């Protein structure tokens, strides 16, 4: 965890050091966790995981049709 005081003293280096230990840096304000900073790679992974889980849930509920890559390419080509 990185405090706001650490950030004021050491700047982005304090955050970078924490990101090297984990894929996130929790920033505390007045002794309480307040913010989270992520590497860009971790942020993009979370976005992809979220999109995948949403699509999976829609498929389970019959709200989405998921096909193979070949069928998807054919559908895209037909729509163009």
C-alpha beads as a LAMMPS data file, in Angstrom:
LAMMPS data file: protein, C-alpha beads

80 atoms
79 bonds

1 atom types
1 bond types

-500.0 500.0 xlo xhi
-500.0 500.0 ylo yhi
-500.0 500.0 zlo zhi

Masses

1 110.0

Atoms # bond

1 1 1 0.000 0.000 0.000
2 1 1 1.248 3.471 -0.866
3 1 1 0.220 6.482 1.173
4 1 1 -0.502 9.889 -0.274
5 1 1 2.433 11.148 1.811
6 1 1 4.735 8.652 0.026
7 1 1 3.484 9.909 -3.317
8 1 1 4.105 13.517 -2.298
9 1 1 7.636 12.675 -1.183
10 1 1 8.689 10.164 -3.852
11 1 1 6.261 10.853 -6.685
12 1 1 5.418 8.204 -9.259
13 1 1 8.445 6.162 -8.124
14 1 1 6.506 5.165 -4.988
15 1 1 3.694 3.842 -7.175
16 1 1 6.063 2.115 -9.592
17 1 1 7.806 0.312 -6.731
18 1 1 4.467 -1.000 -5.467
19 1 1 3.391 -2.035 -8.987
20 1 1 6.567 -4.112 -9.308
21 1 1 5.636 -6.072 -6.164
22 1 1 2.062 -6.671 -7.295
23 1 1 0.037 -5.797 -10.377
24 1 1 -1.711 -3.079 -8.432
25 1 1 -0.901 -0.223 -6.098
26 1 1 -3.447 0.614 -3.437
27 1 1 -3.185 4.244 -2.431
28 1 1 -4.234 5.148 1.073
29 1 1 -5.587 8.492 2.189
30 1 1 -5.670 9.261 5.909
31 1 1 -4.722 5.660 6.654
32 1 1 -7.541 4.100 4.637
33 1 1 -7.385 2.455 1.208
34 1 1 -8.890 4.937 -1.236
35 1 1 -7.612 4.349 -4.790
36 1 1 -6.126 1.576 -6.912
37 1 1 -3.618 2.040 -9.708
38 1 1 -3.010 -0.753 -12.199
39 1 1 -0.513 -1.383 -14.930
40 1 1 -2.056 -0.897 -18.359
41 1 1 -1.673 -4.613 -19.041
42 1 1 -3.567 -5.537 -15.862
43 1 1 -6.308 -3.013 -16.633
44 1 1 -6.769 -4.426 -20.145
45 1 1 -6.831 -7.987 -18.765
46 1 1 -9.575 -7.011 -16.327
47 1 1 -11.581 -5.442 -19.151
48 1 1 -11.261 -8.593 -21.257
49 1 1 -12.200 -10.807 -18.308
50 1 1 -15.243 -8.665 -17.638
51 1 1 -16.343 -8.733 -21.287
52 1 1 -15.840 -12.503 -21.424
53 1 1 -17.868 -13.073 -18.254
54 1 1 -20.666 -10.831 -19.525
55 1 1 -20.823 -12.705 -22.838
56 1 1 -20.713 -16.053 -21.030
57 1 1 -23.646 -15.014 -18.833
58 1 1 -25.636 -13.812 -21.861
59 1 1 -24.967 -17.100 -23.638
60 1 1 -26.137 -19.091 -20.599
61 1 1 -29.336 -17.015 -20.522
62 1 1 -29.887 -17.525 -24.256
63 1 1 -29.359 -13.821 -24.939
64 1 1 -26.281 -14.223 -27.137
65 1 1 -25.219 -16.472 -29.971
66 1 1 -21.592 -17.520 -29.910
67 1 1 -20.167 -19.296 -32.918
68 1 1 -16.753 -20.401 -34.031
69 1 1 -14.240 -18.060 -35.601
70 1 1 -14.993 -19.237 -39.147
71 1 1 -18.742 -18.603 -38.730
72 1 1 -18.041 -15.213 -37.180
73 1 1 -15.823 -14.164 -40.101
74 1 1 -18.514 -15.285 -42.569
75 1 1 -21.182 -13.286 -40.703
76 1 1 -18.982 -10.188 -40.715
77 1 1 -18.216 -10.568 -44.433
78 1 1 -21.925 -11.014 -45.237
79 1 1 -22.789 -7.842 -43.329
80 1 1 -20.181 -5.816 -45.239

Bonds

1 1 1 2
2 1 2 3
3 1 3 4
4 1 4 5
5 1 5 6
6 1 6 7
7 1 7 8
8 1 8 9
9 1 9 10
10 1 10 11
11 1 11 12
12 1 12 13
13 1 13 14
14 1 14 15
15 1 15 16
16 1 16 17
17 1 17 18
18 1 18 19
19 1 19 20
20 1 20 21
21 1 21 22
22 1 22 23
23 1 23 24
24 1 24 25
25 1 25 26
26 1 26 27
27 1 27 28
28 1 28 29
29 1 29 30
30 1 30 31
31 1 31 32
32 1 32 33
33 1 33 34
34 1 34 35
35 1 35 36
36 1 36 37
37 1 37 38
38 1 38 39
39 1 39 40
40 1 40 41
41 1 41 42
42 1 42 43
43 1 43 44
44 1 44 45
45 1 45 46
46 1 46 47
47 1 47 48
48 1 48 49
49 1 49 50
50 1 50 51
51 1 51 52
52 1 52 53
53 1 53 54
54 1 54 55
55 1 55 56
56 1 56 57
57 1 57 58
58 1 58 59
59 1 59 60
60 1 60 61
61 1 61 62
62 1 62 63
63 1 63 64
64 1 64 65
65 1 65 66
66 1 66 67
67 1 67 68
68 1 68 69
69 1 69 70
70 1 70 71
71 1 71 72
72 1 72 73
73 1 73 74
74 1 74 75
75 1 75 76
76 1 76 77
77 1 77 78
78 1 78 79
79 1 79 80
